[in-house]
Amino acid sequence: MTAAGPELRRTLGVRDAVIVGLGSMLGAGIFAALAPAAHAAGSGLLPALAVAAVVAYCNATSSARLAARYPASGGTYVYGRERLGDFWGYLAGWSFVVGKTASCAAMALTVGAYVWPGQAHAVAVAAVVALTAVNYGGIRKSAWLTRVIVAVVLAVLASVVVACLGSGRSDAGRLGIGLSGGVGGVLQAAGLLFFAFAGYARIATLGEEVRDPARTVPRAIPLALGITLAVYGCVALAVLSVLGPTGLGQATAPLADAVRVAGVPGLVPVVRAGAAVAALGSLLALILGVSRTALAMARDHHLPGALAAVHPRYQVPHRAELAVGAVVAVLAATVDVRGAIGFSSFGVLAYYAVANASAWTLEPVPMARVVPVLGLAGCALLAFSLPVVSVIVGVGVLAVGVVAYVVRGWPGAPR
């Protein structure tokens, strides 16, 4: 059972919840993930995007059904605990906190790489400190800032699409839709592209801070995901039409390279600025989600109980936010962004696997169990299609969490 404690203030409506989800998904992933995905899939990039979208849709649907039943902070940590047992909830929470902490570091480093490449780590740490302070001031301030960031990012992405499709260099023949990277390459690319989608659950983890959560969360999650899918599809088509799969796979800054090849070099600084803003938006929402899951786990004594404190004035889990900010700042000062992204993808897919398994146990309605089965299978397939190093590190970190659970002797621990 969840330990009693102060509840968070419900202030977010459907629009604010959708904005939080968009801020999580329309982050640096679309600026960075297209190139490695194209490198893995070749002409199979668009099919890989479709695979990632299907898995994301299944996960979103399962998360929405569960969030309507359990409108509390913690997301799948709560769902797994209530539907599958304490251990599975803990494993989901562990996967989320560890994987998304790595995501925070990756996003912070992306900010640094675009703002000041020579001092990327220092800028990353400064970004973490600044956004932790914003979150500390209350959820409404965070939602307002996220709204501004989403507007800027959408404007930049729209300019990229218009520049690419409107240039004389745009050629549908460059799309090269096929499977030149093989099935394995398409699946690996889908796993990498999933990193750019994984953000809709941020809405569910804020379940204790939205008004009428049984109605708001199930509406906000598919809305945010649908908008993101439409934007990503347009951007991928536009960039492929200019660079082609080979050129895109070799690009270091794919969207900036695309507008340069399209004959609009003056747009390159705008795209770089947009990438930095997008990463800031993603980092802001990530810190929100990780701190709320940490709050829920602390309430159940799976993390130090001090992290369950809610600020009496700002009504936020201030100690959890400070702790998450401190850990992310240390990682941002020391780790490599590529390793952080690979490990984060594995942890997030493990988290959603538990969400789908939890949704499968809900009262059956016609065809309702097909979605969580597809989602669970998709998560497992994409997770183990990631680069070998990411899989090994991911399995190792999950194993550490299981060992800690067993050693502590928590209820439901495997014997």
C-alpha positions in Angstrom: 0.0 0.0 0.0 1.1 3.5 -0.6 2.2 5.4 2.4 0.0 8.4 3.3 1.4 11.8 2.6 0.6 15.3 1.3 -1.0 15.3 -2.1 0.0 17.5 -5.0 -2.2 20.3 -6.3 -4.4 19.5 -9.4 -3.9 22.5 -11.7 -3.4 21.1 -15.2 -6.2 20.7 -17.8 -6.2 18.8 -21.1 -4.4 21.5 -23.0 -1.6 21.9 -20.4 -1.3 18.1 -20.2 -0.9 17.9 -24.0 1.7 20.6 -24.0 3.7 18.7 -21.3 3.5 15.6 -23.5 4.6 17.6 -26.6 7.4 19.2 -24.7 8.7 15.7 -23.8 8.4 14.2 -27.3 9.2 17.2 -29.5 12.6 17.4 -28.0 16.1 16.9 -29.3 15.3 13.4 -30.5 14.0 14.5 -33.9 17.1 16.7 -34.3 19.5 13.9 -33.4 17.9 10.5 -33.9 17.2 10.6 -37.7 20.8 10.2 -38.7 21.8 7.1 -36.6 18.4 5.6 -37.5 19.0 6.2 -41.2 22.5 4.7 -40.8 21.0 1.6 -39.4 18.0 1.2 -41.6 19.1 2.8 -44.9 16.1 3.1 -47.1 14.1 1.4 -44.4 13.9 4.6 -42.3 10.3 5.3 -43.0 9.2 1.7 -42.2 11.2 2.0 -39.0 9.4 5.2 -38.1 6.1 3.3 -38.7 7.2 0.5 -36.4 8.2 2.9 -33.7 4.9 4.7 -34.1 2.9 1.4 -33.7 4.8 0.5 -30.5 4.4 4.0 -29.2 0.6 3.9 -30.0 0.2 0.6 -28.1 2.1 1.9 -25.1 0.2 5.2 -25.1 -3.2 3.3 -25.3 -2.2 1.0 -22.4 -0.9 4.0 -20.4 -4.1 6.0 -21.0 -6.3 3.1 -19.8 -4.2 2.6 -16.7 -4.0 6.3 -15.9 -7.8 6.6 -16.0 -7.9 3.9 -13.3 -5.0 5.0 -11.2 -4.7 8.9 -11.4 -1.7 9.2 -9.1 1.9 10.3 -9.5 4.3 7.5 -10.5 2.8 6.2 -13.8 3.7 2.6 -14.5 5.4 2.3 -11.1 1.8 2.6 -9.7 0.2 0.5 -12.4 2.6 -2.4 -12.1 2.3 -2.4 -8.4 -1.5 -2.4 -8.4 -2.0 -4.9 -11.3 1.0 -7.2 -11.2 2.4 -6.9 -7.7 4.9 -4.9 -5.7 8.0 -6.3 -7.5 6.9 -5.5 -11.0 5.9 -2.0 -10.0 9.3 -1.5 -8.4 11.0 -2.9 -11.5 9.1 -0.4 -13.7 10.0 2.5 -11.4 13.6 1.5 -11.3 13.7 1.2 -15.1 12.1 4.6 -15.5 14.1 6.5 -12.9 17.5 5.1 -14.1 16.7 5.2 -17.8 15.2 8.7 -17.8 18.0 10.0 -15.6 20.2 9.0 -18.5 17.8 10.7 -20.9 18.1 13.9 -18.8 21.9 13.8 -19.1 21.6 13.2 -22.9 19.3 16.2 -23.3 21.5 18.4 -21.2 24.5 17.5 -23.3 22.6 18.2 -26.5 21.9 21.7 -25.2 25.6 22.1 -24.6 26.6 20.7 -28.0 24.4 23.2 -29.8 24.9 26.3 -27.6 28.7 26.1 -27.0 30.3 22.9 -28.4 33.7 23.7 -26.7 32.1 23.9 -23.3 29.3 21.3 -23.8 29.5 19.8 -20.3 29.6 23.1 -18.5 26.6 24.4 -20.4 24.8 21.1 -19.7 25.3 21.4 -16.0 24.1 25.0 -16.0 20.9 23.9 -17.9 20.2 21.2 -15.4 20.5 23.7 -12.5 18.3 26.3 -14.2 15.5 23.9 -15.1 15.6 22.3 -11.7 15.0 25.8 -10.2 12.0 26.3 -12.6 10.4 23.0 -11.6 11.0 23.8 -7.9 8.8 26.9 -8.4 5.7 24.9 -9.2 4.0 22.9 -12.0 2.2 25.9 -13.5 5.4 27.7 -14.2 6.8 24.6 -15.8 3.7 24.2 -18.0 3.9 27.8 -19.1 7.6 27.5 -20.0 6.9 24.3 -21.8 4.2 26.0 -23.9 6.7 28.6 -25.1 9.3 26.0 -25.9 6.8 23.8 -27.9 5.8 26.8 -30.0 9.4 27.7 -30.8 10.2 24.1 -31.8 7.1 23.7 -34.0 8.0 26.9 -35.8 11.6 25.7 -36.5 10.4 22.2 -37.7 7.9 23.9 -39.9 10.6 26.0 -41.5 12.7 23.0 -42.1 9.8 21.2 -43.9 9.0 24.2 -46.0 12.7 24.9 -46.9 13.3 21.3 -47.9 10.0 20.6 -49.8 10.0 24.0 -51.4 13.6 23.8 -52.8 14.5 22.7 -56.3 16.7 20.0 -54.8 13.7 18.2 -53.3 13.2 14.9 -55.1 10.7 12.2 -54.1 13.1 9.7 -55.8 15.6 10.3 -53.0 13.2 8.7 -50.5 14.3 5.3 -51.6 11.7 3.5 -49.5 12.7 -0.1 -49.0 14.6 -2.3 -46.6 18.3 -1.8 -47.7 19.3 -2.0 -44.0 17.6 -5.4 -43.6 15.0 -6.3 -41.0 17.5 -6.1 -38.2 18.5 -2.6 -39.3 14.9 -1.5 -39.4 14.2 -2.8 -35.9 17.4 -1.1 -34.5 16.4 2.1 -36.2 12.9 1.8 -34.7 14.4 1.4 -31.3 16.5 4.5 -31.8 13.6 6.5 -33.1 11.5 5.4 -30.2 13.8 7.5 -28.0 12.3 10.5 -29.8 8.7 9.4 -29.1 9.1 8.4 -25.4 7.4 11.2 -23.6 3.7 10.7 -23.6 4.0 8.8 -20.3 5.1 12.1 -18.7 1.4 13.0 -18.8 0.5 9.8 -16.8 3.3 10.4 -14.2 1.6 13.8 -13.6 -1.7 12.1 -12.9 -1.9 13.6 -9.4 -1.6 17.2 -10.8 -4.2 17.2 -13.5 -7.9 18.1 -13.1 -10.4 15.3 -13.6 -7.6 12.8 -14.4 -10.0 10.0 -15.5 -11.0 12.2 -18.4 -8.0 14.4 -18.9 -5.2 11.9 -19.1 -6.8 9.4 -21.6 -7.6 12.4 -23.9 -4.2 14.1 -23.6 -2.0 11.1 -24.2 -3.3 10.2 -27.7 -3.6 13.8 -28.7 0.0 14.5 -27.9 1.2 11.4 -29.6 -0.9 12.0 -32.7 0.5 15.5 -33.1 4.0 14.3 -32.6 3.6 11.5 -35.2 2.3 13.9 -37.8 5.2 16.3 -37.1 7.9 13.6 -37.2 6.5 12.1 -40.4 6.6 15.5 -42.2 10.1 16.2 -41.0 11.4 12.8 -42.0 9.9 13.0 -45.5 11.2 16.5 -46.0 14.8 15.7 -44.9 14.9 12.4 -46.9 13.7 14.2 -50.0 16.8 16.4 -49.9 19.5 14.2 -48.5 18.3 10.7 -49.4 18.9 7.8 -47.0 22.7 7.7 -47.5 23.3 11.4 -47.0 21.0 11.4 -44.0 22.8 8.5 -42.5 26.1 10.3 -42.8 24.9 13.7 -41.5 26.2 15.0 -38.2 23.4 17.6 -37.8 20.7 16.2 -40.1 18.2 19.0 -40.1 20.8 21.7 -40.3 22.5 19.8 -43.2 19.2 19.4 -44.9 18.4 23.2 -45.0 21.9 23.9 -46.1 21.6 21.5 -49.0 18.2 22.9 -49.8 19.8 26.2 -50.5 18.8 28.1 -47.3 22.1 28.4 -45.3 20.7 31.4 -43.4 18.3 29.0 -41.7 21.1 26.9 -40.2 21.6 29.0 -37.1 17.9 29.0 -36.5 17.8 25.2 -36.7 20.7 24.9 -34.3 18.9 27.3 -31.8 15.7 25.3 -32.2 17.6 22.1 -31.4 18.9 23.7 -28.2 15.4 24.9 -27.2 13.9 21.5 -28.0 16.5 19.8 -25.8 15.7 22.3 -23.0 12.0 21.5 -23.3 12.6 17.8 -23.2 14.9 18.2 -20.2 12.3 20.2 -18.3 9.6 17.6 -18.8 12.0 14.7 -18.0 13.0 16.2 -14.7 9.3 16.6 -13.9 8.6 12.9 -14.7 11.6 11.4 -12.9 11.0 13.4 -9.8 7.3 12.3 -9.6 8.2 8.7 -10.0 10.9 9.1 -7.3 8.2 10.7 -5.1 5.9 7.7 -5.6 8.7 5.2 -4.9 9.8 7.1 -1.8 6.2 7.0 -0.5 6.5 3.2 -0.7 10.0 3.2 0.8 11.7 1.9 -2.3 13.7 5.1 -2.3 14.7 7.2 0.8 11.6 8.4 2.6 12.9 12.0 2.6 12.2 12.2 -1.1 8.5 11.9 -0.4 8.3 15.4 1.0 6.0 18.0 -0.8 6.8 21.7 -0.4 4.2 23.4 1.7 4.1 26.5 -0.5 4.9 25.3 -4.0 3.2 21.9 -3.7 5.9 20.1 -5.6 8.1 17.2 -4.5 11.0 19.5 -3.9 13.5 17.1 -2.3 13.0 14.6 -5.1 13.5 17.3 -7.7 16.7 18.5 -6.0 18.0 15.0 -5.8 17.2 14.2 -9.4 18.8 17.5 -10.5 22.0 16.8 -8.5 22.4 13.3 -10.1 21.7 14.5 -13.6 24.2 17.4 -13.1 26.9 14.9 -12.2 26.1 12.7 -15.2 26.0 15.7 -17.5 29.5 16.6 -16.4 31.0 13.2 -17.0 29.1 10.9 -19.4 29.0 10.6 -23.2 25.7 11.4 -24.9 25.6 8.4 -27.2 25.9 5.9 -24.4 23.3 7.7 -22.4 20.8 7.5 -25.3 21.3 3.8 -25.9 20.9 2.9 -22.2 17.9 5.2 -21.8 16.1 3.5 -24.7 16.5 0.1 -23.2 15.3 1.3 -19.8 12.3 3.1 -21.2 11.2 0.0 -23.3 11.4 -2.1 -20.2 9.2 0.4 -18.4 6.6 0.2 -21.1 6.7 -3.6 -21.2 5.5 -3.5 -17.6 2.8 -1.0 -18.6 1.5 -3.2 -21.3 1.5 -6.3 -19.1 -0.4 -4.3 -16.5 -3.0 -3.1 -19.1 -3.6 -6.7 -20.1 -5.0 -7.5 -16.7 -7.7 -4.8 -16.9 -11.3 -5.8 -17.5 -11.4 -7.1 -21.0 -13.4 -5.2 -23.7 -13.6 -6.2 -27.4 -10.1 -6.3 -28.8 -8.7 -4.5 -25.7 -6.1 -7.2 -25.0 -4.7 -7.1 -28.5 -3.1 -3.7 -28.0 -1.1 -4.5 -24.8 0.0 -7.9 -26.3 1.4 -6.1 -29.4 2.9 -3.4 -27.2 4.6 -5.9 -24.9 6.0 -7.9 -27.8 7.1 -4.7 -29.6 8.9 -3.3 -26.5 10.8 -6.6 -26.1 11.7 -6.8 -29.8 13.0 -3.2 -30.0 14.9 -3.4 -26.7 16.9 -6.4 -27.8 17.4 -5.0 -31.3 19.4 -2.0 -29.9 23.2 -2.0 -30.1 24.8 -4.8 -28.1 26.5 -2.5 -25.6 23.2 -0.8 -24.8 21.5 -4.2 -24.2 24.3 -5.5 -22.0 24.5 -2.3 -19.9 20.7 -2.2 -19.7 20.3 -5.8 -18.5 23.1 -5.3 -16.0 21.5 -2.2 -14.5 18.1 -3.9 -14.3 19.8 -6.9 -12.6 21.4 -4.5 -10.0 17.9 -3.2 -9.2 16.5 -6.7 -8.8 19.4 -7.7 -6.5 18.8 -4.6 -4.4 15.1 -5.5 -4.1 15.9 -9.0 -3.0 18.6 -8.0 -0.5 16.3 -5.5 1.1 13.6 -8.2 1.4 10.7 -6.1 0.2 7.3 -7.7 -0.2 7.0 -9.6 -3.4 10.8 -10.1 -3.9 11.7 -13.2 -5.9 13.0 -16.0 -3.7 
